[in-house]
Amino acid sequence: MLPLKDRQQSGASGQGLVEYALILVLVAVVTIVIVGLLGQQIQSVFCDALMGLGDHAPRVSMCEAPRVQCAGIASGTTVTSPFSIEAIVTDNQGPGSIDRVEFLIDGTYYRTEYVYRYCLGSGDATCGLYNPAGLSPGTHTITAIAYDADGHTGQCSIQVVRP
């Protein structure tokens, strides 16, 4: 039988291991929660870094879909005069791999652009303007869906308000 002093030290080291294990479990849970909440942003940053490598980037399945960003006006803008919306598209295979960009208004097909600049109004050098006169009063969602040569899609949406 161990002397009392040795038994106390043995119990103390066991307690330390349990505390260490609990800290590891807490760190794991916090990490899982953070990844769950910020997963899309983390994936976005990772894919941006890969695309920055250009031709040297490895093929990663989660980064194969085109990345689409709506530009021109801010979501929630009240529109009374013609405005411009451009779909800025990047793809892991480069700009030449974009097949087309379709624009939808409230889920209904509006037009397709096949060459850069991908704009709601028209894709000329100035990114043509869209006249909101045909929109009924209320909030409308404008969506741009990009299709690449491999069949992957990416999209962005903004809302506009017609008074």
Secondary structure, 3 states (H helix, E strand, C coil): CCCHHHHHHHHHHHHHHHHHHHHHHHHHHHHHHHHHHHHHHHHHHHHHHHHHCHHHCCCCHHHCCCEEEEECCCCCEECCCCECCEEEEECCCCHHHEEEEEEEECCEEEEEECCCCEECCCCCCCCCCECHHHCCCEEEEEEEEEEECCCCEEEEEEEEEEC
